Amino acid sequence: MYKVFLVDDEPFIIEGLYDIVDWSRLGMEIVGHAENGSDALQALHEKPADILITDISMPQMTGLDLIRASREFKPDLKVIVLSGYDEFAYLKEGMALGIENYLLKPINLEEFTATLTTVRNKLDLTRTHEAFNEYSTRILRDNVMNRWMYNQIGVQEFRERADLLGLNLDKPWVLVSLLRVREAPAADIYSRVERELKGIPEVIPFRDNDGDLVLLHNFEEPGRGGREAKELISLLAAKLSPHRLQISLGSVEEKEERAFISYENAKKAQEYFMISPELGVISHEELKDRTERARASSIDWSESTRLLLARDQEGLDALIGRELSRLGEQGAVTPAYLQEIALEWMLRFKMELQEVRHTEDPGLFTGGIERIRSADTLEELAEIVKRTAASAIEALNRDVKSPVVQQVLNTIHEGYHQDLSLKTLGNTYKIHPVYLGQLFHKEVGESFTEYVNRYRIEKAKEMLKTTHQKVHEIARQVGYWETGYFYKQFKRYVGISPTEFKGLG
């Protein structure tokens, strides 16, 4: 059994760590705990410990000071850092001290367990320090790249982290390609793809939050670079075709400000495999004609989306019937074109559902797609689309969040300007804060801290555009008492400072 020592100044965090992990199954046992760094350091002198799990911010001695001091007499001690602050300075110093991972509270149980498993394997196999650094860097790289692809990190912060992680992104243009495996173990295929890309520094592979393998192609000249990226993708597709690899290509975009647009377009292109599963590669560029035809239909797609999200079955049925009848009455419209519009409608239902629920449900649409292709009449076509709309609305109605998460969301929406924490909300709703954080992340799709920050920044954007208040006044009204921290969070989510954003109006 490997021996674990816990340090955190909040007793409920220590209690949660005892309970949320099956330590014996991992081959570990907790040998002690402390609520401050000084007591922990003294205990570590006396107790045998292989793994230290510590908070950063504590009284008497910080977590970083504790790590530094314990290294003097336990140089091989493995350390996992827990923190409520996503601070670059903490992360940078922690990496310099050789930590195993830097995890944000509330703890992601899956990531925490995976980190513990990795540490155990390292102790079992006495891996070299260099081998572990490579794995640790990969976790951090995936996190940074995902934030960039979701436009959740400012330009300067991304540059700093990319430089720290050794990411080669010195060219001005990018194209994102997305790889998804349907009929083979994805991890094995993705590892093979990454091996194929060894020695090509202009292509950075990473896993996104949906489990897809993302390749970021970085090049000097958009035309030539885009062509070379597509040639590389075609080569990969040819080598891996027996494994049903579905590859989608985004658009060529400027690196600094629009990389996330290429990622979004690659994600959208990936959805079209639902309609054309026989294809191996689908590019955003090739879908332009389809998009133009959908626009030319003059269907009010935004109204369709509104009715779907409002769960208005009657209104959506009426819109579908009215619009398909109108198109059918146009003499130049072919049956194939009507089928294409019906398929486009189906695809939009799927993407809207996925956006709301953060999960895929391909079985909901597969049967409808097959029926659309074999439909003989306009009435039959409309009926298929209506039935699919009904299924989508039913899925939305099933996606009712647990009462406690709904209460937390209501509290955020009504009191975002107040001091909010999982600890206080846990006390209010009589639920353990660690468990509440896990439940919130599972049902909402992002951590409690991320959701609160994003909601506050959206409110700040509204006020910056609609009032003449000063930035520091708005910062306080949306819940940030330190203007500097508000600037940092605003730039992280919006990409520019509050002052710059206000100037855009």
C-alpha positions in Angstrom: 0.0 0.0 0.0 1.3 3.4 -0.9 0.9 6.0 1.9 -1.0 9.2 1.3 -0.9 12.4 3.4 -3.7 15.1 3.0 -3.4 18.8 3.7 -6.2 21.4 3.5 -7.3 24.2 5.8 -11.0 23.3 5.2 -12.0 20.2 7.1 -14.9 19.3 4.8 -12.4 19.0 1.9 -10.3 16.5 3.9 -13.5 14.6 4.8 -14.5 14.5 1.2 -11.2 13.2 0.1 -11.5 10.3 2.6 -14.9 9.4 1.1 -14.9 10.0 -2.6 -12.1 7.6 -3.6 -11.8 3.9 -3.0 -8.2 4.2 -1.8 -7.6 0.4 -1.1 -8.6 -0.4 -4.7 -5.9 2.0 -5.9 -3.4 0.3 -3.6 -3.2 3.3 -1.3 -4.0 4.2 2.3 -4.3 7.6 4.0 -1.9 7.7 6.9 -2.7 11.2 8.2 -3.9 14.7 7.5 -3.2 18.3 8.6 -5.1 21.6 8.4 -2.0 23.8 7.8 1.4 23.6 6.2 3.4 23.8 9.4 1.6 20.8 11.1 1.9 18.9 7.8 5.6 19.5 7.6 6.2 18.3 11.1 4.0 15.2 10.5 5.9 14.4 7.3 9.1 14.3 9.3 7.6 11.5 11.4 5.3 9.6 9.1 6.2 7.5 6.1 4.5 9.1 3.0 4.7 8.4 -0.7 2.1 10.9 -1.9 1.3 14.4 -0.6 -2.1 15.9 -1.6 -2.1 19.6 -0.6 -4.0 22.8 -1.0 -2.1 25.9 -2.2 -3.5 28.7 0.0 -3.3 27.9 3.7 -2.4 29.7 7.0 1.1 29.6 8.5 2.7 27.9 5.4 1.5 27.8 1.8 1.2 24.6 -0.1 4.1 25.6 -2.4 6.3 26.4 0.7 5.3 23.0 2.1 6.3 21.2 -1.1 9.6 23.1 -1.2 10.5 22.3 2.4 9.4 18.6 2.2 11.6 18.1 -0.9 14.6 18.7 1.3 14.1 15.4 3.2 11.7 13.6 0.9 13.0 14.3 -2.6 11.0 11.5 -4.2 7.7 12.5 -2.6 4.9 12.6 -5.2 2.7 15.7 -4.9 -0.8 16.5 -6.2 -1.9 20.1 -5.8 -5.6 21.1 -5.2 -6.6 24.8 -5.6 -9.6 27.0 -5.8 -7.6 29.4 -8.0 -6.8 29.0 -11.7 -3.7 31.1 -11.3 -0.9 31.0 -13.9 1.8 31.9 -11.4 0.8 29.0 -9.1 0.7 26.6 -12.0 4.1 27.8 -13.2 5.8 27.5 -9.8 4.1 24.1 -9.2 5.5 22.7 -12.4 8.9 24.0 -11.5 8.6 22.0 -8.2 7.8 18.8 -10.1 4.2 18.3 -9.1 2.2 15.5 -10.5 -0.9 17.5 -11.4 -2.6 20.8 -10.6 -6.4 20.2 -10.0 -9.0 22.9 -9.5 -11.7 22.7 -6.9 -14.4 21.4 -7.0 -12.4 18.2 -7.9 -13.2 16.4 -11.1 -13.4 12.8 -9.7 -12.5 11.2 -13.0 -9.4 13.4 -13.4 -8.4 13.0 -9.7 -8.7 9.2 -9.9 -6.8 9.1 -13.2 -4.0 11.2 -11.6 -3.8 8.9 -8.6 -3.7 5.9 -10.9 -0.9 7.5 -12.8 1.1 8.2 -9.6 0.6 4.6 -8.5 1.9 3.3 -11.8 4.9 5.6 -11.6 5.7 4.3 -8.2 5.2 0.7 -9.3 7.5 1.0 -12.4 9.9 3.7 -11.0 9.4 5.7 -14.2 12.0 8.3 -15.0 11.3 11.9 -14.2 11.4 12.8 -17.9 8.8 10.2 -18.9 6.4 11.6 -16.3 7.0 15.2 -17.3 5.9 14.3 -20.8 2.6 12.9 -19.5 2.0 15.8 -17.1 2.7 18.3 -19.9 0.2 16.5 -22.1 -2.6 16.9 -19.6 -1.8 20.6 -19.3 -1.5 21.0 -23.1 -5.0 19.4 -23.6 -6.5 21.8 -21.1 -4.8 24.9 -22.6 -5.7 23.9 -26.1 -9.3 23.2 -25.2 -9.7 26.6 -23.6 -8.2 28.2 -26.7 -10.6 26.3 -29.0 -13.6 27.4 -26.9 -12.3 31.0 -26.9 -12.0 30.9 -23.1 -8.4 32.2 -22.8 -6.9 35.6 -23.7 -4.2 36.0 -26.4 -1.5 36.9 -23.9 -2.3 34.2 -21.4 -2.4 31.6 -24.2 1.0 32.8 -25.5 2.5 32.4 -22.0 1.1 28.9 -21.5 2.0 27.8 -25.1 5.6 29.0 -24.5 5.7 27.2 -21.1 4.5 24.0 -22.7 6.8 24.2 -25.7 4.0 24.5 -28.3 5.3 25.5 -31.7 2.8 28.1 -32.9 4.9 30.8 -34.6 3.1 31.0 -37.9 0.0 33.3 -38.6 -2.5 30.8 -40.0 -4.3 27.7 -38.7 -6.7 25.0 -39.8 -8.3 22.6 -37.4 -9.1 19.0 -38.3 -11.2 16.7 -36.2 -10.8 12.9 -36.0 -13.5 10.6 -34.7 -13.4 6.8 -34.6 -16.6 4.8 -35.0 -15.7 1.1 -35.2 -12.5 0.6 -33.3 -11.0 1.4 -29.9 -10.4 5.1 -30.2 -7.4 5.4 -27.8 -5.4 2.9 -29.9 -6.1 4.7 -33.2 -5.5 8.1 -31.8 -2.1 6.9 -30.4 -1.3 5.6 -33.9 -2.2 9.0 -35.4 0.0 10.8 -32.9 2.9 8.5 -33.8 2.4 9.2 -37.5 2.7 13.0 -36.7 6.0 12.7 -34.8 8.5 15.0 -36.4 5.9 17.3 -37.8 6.0 20.3 -35.3 3.5 22.3 -37.4 0.7 19.9 -36.4 -0.3 19.9 -32.7 -2.6 17.0 -31.6 -4.7 17.1 -28.5 -8.0 15.6 -27.2 -11.0 17.8 -26.8 -13.7 17.7 -24.2 -15.9 15.3 -26.4 -13.1 12.8 -26.7 -12.3 13.6 -30.3 -8.7 13.9 -31.5 -8.0 17.5 -32.7 -5.1 18.4 -35.0 -4.1 22.1 -35.2 -2.3 22.8 -38.4 -0.1 25.9 -38.2 1.3 27.4 -41.4 2.8 30.5 -43.0 0.7 31.0 -46.1 -3.0 30.3 -46.1 -3.4 28.8 -49.6 -0.4 26.5 -49.7 -0.7 25.7 -46.0 -4.4 24.7 -46.3 -3.6 22.5 -49.3 -0.7 20.7 -47.4 -3.0 20.2 -44.4 -5.6 18.5 -46.6 -3.0 16.3 -48.2 -1.8 15.2 -44.8 -5.3 14.4 -43.7 -5.9 12.4 -46.9 -2.8 10.4 -46.2 -3.9 9.7 -42.6 -7.4 8.7 -43.9 -5.9 6.3 -46.4 -3.7 4.6 -43.8 -6.5 4.3 -41.3 -9.5 3.7 -43.5 -10.3 0.2 -42.2 -10.9 1.7 -38.8 -13.9 3.9 -39.9 -12.1 7.1 -39.1 -14.3 10.1 -39.7 -12.3 13.3 -40.4 -13.7 16.8 -40.6 -11.9 19.9 -41.6 -12.5 23.4 -40.4 -11.7 26.7 -42.2 -8.4 28.4 -42.7 -8.3 31.2 -40.1 -5.9 33.8 -38.6 -4.2 32.2 -35.6 -4.4 35.0 -33.0 -8.1 35.9 -33.0 -10.0 33.3 -35.0 -8.6 29.8 -34.3 -11.8 28.9 -32.4 -13.8 29.6 -35.6 -11.9 26.9 -37.4 -12.6 24.5 -34.6 -16.3 25.4 -34.5 -16.5 24.8 -38.3 -14.7 21.4 -38.0 -17.3 20.4 -35.3 -20.2 21.5 -37.5 -18.7 19.6 -40.5 -18.4 16.5 -38.3 -22.2 16.5 -37.8 -22.7 15.9 -41.5 -21.4 12.3 -41.2 -24.9 11.7 -39.8 -26.3 12.4 -43.3 -23.4 11.0 -45.3 -21.8 8.3 -43.2 -20.1 6.7 -46.3 -17.7 9.6 -46.6 -14.3 9.5 -44.9 -13.4 13.2 -45.0 -15.8 16.2 -44.9 -14.5 19.8 -45.1 -16.3 22.9 -44.1 -15.4 24.4 -47.4 -17.2 21.6 -49.3 -20.4 22.3 -47.2 -20.6 25.9 -48.4 -22.9 25.0 -51.3 -25.2 23.0 -49.0 -25.3 26.0 -46.6 -26.1 28.4 -49.5 -28.9 26.2 -50.7 -30.4 26.0 -47.2 -30.2 29.8 -47.0 -31.8 30.1 -50.5 -34.7 28.1 -49.3 -35.6 31.3 -47.2 -36.8 29.1 -44.3 -36.7 30.9 -41.0 -34.2 28.7 -39.3 -34.0 31.0 -36.3 -37.7 30.7 -35.7 -37.4 26.9 -36.0 -34.7 27.0 -33.3 -36.8 29.2 -31.1 -39.9 27.0 -31.3 -37.8 23.9 -30.6 -36.1 25.4 -27.5 -39.5 26.7 -26.3 -40.9 23.1 -26.7 -43.7 24.5 -28.9 -44.7 21.3 -30.8 -47.8 22.9 -32.3 -45.9 25.9 -33.6 -43.0 23.8 -34.9 -45.4 21.4 -36.7 -47.1 24.4 -38.4 -43.8 25.9 -39.5 -42.5 22.6 -40.9 -45.8 22.0 -42.9 -46.0 25.6 -44.1 -42.4 25.9 -45.3 -42.2 22.5 -47.0 -45.6 23.1 -48.7 -44.3 26.5 -49.9 -41.1 25.0 -51.4 -43.1 22.2 -53.0 -45.3 24.7 -54.8 -42.3 26.2 -56.5 -42.1 24.5 -59.9 -38.2 24.5 -60.1 -37.8 22.6 -56.8 -36.9 19.0 -57.3 -37.8 16.1 -54.9 -34.0 15.7 -54.2 -33.8 19.3 -53.1 -36.8 18.9 -50.7 -35.1 15.8 -49.2 -32.0 17.8 -48.7 -33.9 20.6 -46.9 -35.5 17.9 -44.7 -32.1 16.5 -43.9 -30.8 20.0 -43.1 -33.7 20.4 -40.6 -32.9 17.1 -39.0 -29.3 18.1 -38.6 -30.2 21.4 -37.0 -32.4 19.6 -34.5 -29.5 17.4 -33.6 -27.0 20.2 -33.2 -29.4 22.3 -31.1 -30.2 19.3 -28.9 -26.5 18.6 -28.4 -25.8 22.2 -27.5 -28.4 22.1 -24.8 -27.8 18.7 -23.4 -24.0 18.4 -23.9 -24.5 14.8 -25.0 -25.1 13.0 -28.3 -28.1 10.9 -29.1 -27.6 9.7 -32.7 -30.2 7.0 -32.5 -32.8 9.7 -32.2 -32.2 10.8 -35.8 -30.9 7.7 -37.7 -34.3 6.2 -38.5 -35.6 9.6 -39.6 -32.7 10.1 -42.0 -33.3 6.7 -43.6 -37.1 7.5 -44.0 -36.4 10.8 -45.6 -34.3 9.2 -48.2 -37.1 6.8 -49.1 -40.0 9.3 -48.8 -42.3 9.4 -51.9 -44.6 12.4 -51.1 -44.2 15.9 -49.7 -46.8 15.0 -47.0 -44.7 12.0 -46.0 -41.6 14.1 -45.9 -43.2 16.7 -43.6 -44.6 14.0 -41.3 -41.1 12.5 -40.8 -39.6 15.9 -39.9 -42.5 16.6 -37.5 -42.0 13.2 -35.8 -38.3 14.0 -35.4 -39.1 17.4 -34.0 -41.5 15.7 -31.5 -38.7 13.3 -30.4 -36.3 16.2 -30.0 -38.8 18.1 -27.8 -39.4 14.9 -25.8 -35.6 14.6 -25.2 -35.4 18.2 -24.0 -38.3 17.6 -21.6 -36.5 14.6 -20.2 -33.4 16.7 -19.6 -34.7 18.1 -16.3 -31.9 18.9 -13.9 -32.1 17.6 -10.3 -33.8 20.0 -7.9 -30.7 21.0 -6.0 -28.8 21.9 -9.2 -31.8 23.9 -10.4 -31.8 25.7 -7.1 -28.1 26.5 -7.4 -28.7 27.8 -10.9 -31.5 30.0 -9.7 -29.3 31.3 -6.9 -26.5 32.2 -9.4 -29.0 33.9 -11.7 -30.6 36.0 -8.9 -27.5 36.6 -6.8 -24.5 36.6 -9.1 -23.4 39.9 -7.6 -23.0 38.3 -4.2 -20.2 36.1 -2.7 -21.0 32.6 -4.0 -19.2 29.4 -3.1 -19.9 25.7 -3.0 -19.3 25.7 0.7 -22.1 28.2 1.5 -24.5 26.6 -1.0 -23.7 23.2 0.3 -24.6 24.4 3.8 -27.8 26.0 2.5 -29.0 22.9 0.7 -27.7 20.4 3.2 -25.4 18.7 0.7 -21.6 18.1 0.9 -19.8 20.8 -1.2 -17.5 18.3 -2.9 -20.5 16.2 -4.0 -22.4 19.3 -5.0 -19.5 20.4 -7.2 -19.4 17.0 -8.9 -23.2 17.0 -9.4 -23.2 20.5 -10.8 -20.4 19.7 -13.3 -22.1 16.5 -14.5 -25.5 18.2 -15.1 -24.4 21.6 -16.3 -21.4 20.6 -18.3 -18.9 22.9 -16.7 -17.6 23.5 -13.2 -19.4 25.8 -10.7 -16.6 28.4 -10.9 -16.6 28.4 -14.7 -20.3 28.9 -14.8 -20.4 31.7 -12.3 -17.6 33.6 -14.0 -19.1 33.2 -17.4 -22.5 34.4 -16.2 -21.0 37.4 -14.4 -19.0 38.3 -17.5 -22.1 38.2 -19.7 -23.9 40.5 -17.3 -20.9 42.8 -17.3 -20.9 42.9 -21.1 -24.6 44.0 -21.1 -23.8 46.8 -18.6 -20.8 48.0 -20.5 -22.9 48.3 -23.7 -26.0 49.8 -22.1 -24.8 52.1 -19.2 -22.3 54.9 -18.7 -21.0 53.4 -15.5 -17.2 53.1 -14.9 -15.5 49.7 -15.2 -14.7 49.3 -11.5 -18.4 50.1 -10.7 -19.6 47.4 -13.1 -17.1 45.0 -11.7 -18.5 45.3 -8.2 -22.1 45.1 -9.4 -21.5 41.7 -11.0 -19.6 40.3 -8.0 -15.9 41.2 -8.5 -14.5 43.2 -5.6 -11.0 43.4 -7.1 -11.0 45.3 -10.4 -7.7 43.6 -11.5 -9.2 40.2 -11.1 -12.3 41.3 -13.1 -10.1 42.5 -15.9 -8.3 39.2 -16.0 -11.5 37.2 -16.1 -13.1 39.5 -18.7 -10.2 39.1 -21.0 -10.1 35.4 -20.5 -13.7 35.0 -21.6 -14.1 37.8 -24.1 -10.5 38.1 -25.5 -10.2 41.8 -24.9 -10.3 44.1 -21.9 -13.5 45.7 -20.5 -12.3 49.1 -21.6 -11.6 47.9 -25.2 -15.0 46.2 -25.2 -16.8 49.3 -24.1 -15.0 51.2 -26.8 -16.4 48.9 -29.5 -19.9 50.5 -29.0 
